[in-house]
């Protein structure tokens, strides 16, 4: 270990300082923890919008690298699961490219990034959130959550069954005559999340609690607040 | 973070009142449990220390009321869970 690494503060040190700072400023929820290599996306209500896109990284931002090609338009072909991209090069001739919308490699990136984001979370905070969740759901549902990372709950209002999952978006399922179909994949994080991952800035069970409470209290609001993903997209977590 | 107050202590009541109003102003969602049903708080009446909630349009209480008045829940007897402003993932 180099001297610089020895002197660098740990994530725990940074978390403690940020907690102190948030209490000093009278903020209720604390601050998102920046992680090297993962960009933050904070909610619109978060007072420090400058944290959007921030990460601890010395590498140049690949998104703004100069390129000879310029994308004119792109869209998803839902029926075939492909993304169609129209672009032109320096010769200004319009070309097109068709690429798979969600490759296994992209899904793997999301899963690995989620693993990386876990450095920001405090184990004790997760245990506290799990105990709170235990108070909210049935013992059977909590057993499912401990053993499989998810549980089901049906809404009496909409007849939709929700599959709440740890570190993955919630799946809305609708029963039909010939079985069950996916209505939507609902993704929502209190405070914010790490881009290209399934991870929120709060511990995973806090995210699950937010989904559950919003669904129970105001299902319409839950659907309007959450991002709705297709079942074959890389960020749906299926 | 857990936040509780003693309803008989005026200083604590003032502090709790300010906290609730500040949270709502900052876009926090507050969920209050009333008789086993969860409601999202839409407003807070500091003069009466009551949460204002919106009833589900399909609920019996909503259908029974003619003019659909605001449903109010006393803060002193309620357990509320707050969720920070959200971002879609």
Interface residues (C-beta under 8 A of the other chain):
Chain A: X26 X28 X29 X41 X42 X43 X44 X45 X46 X47 X132 X157 X169 X187 X188 X189 X190 X191 X192 X193 X198 X200 X202 X209 X210 X213 X214 X216 X217 X218 X221 X225 X226 X227 X235
Chain B: X1 X19 X22 X23 X26 X27 X28 X29 X31 X38 X39 X40 X54 X56 X58 X81 X82 X83 X84 X85 X86 X87 X88 X89
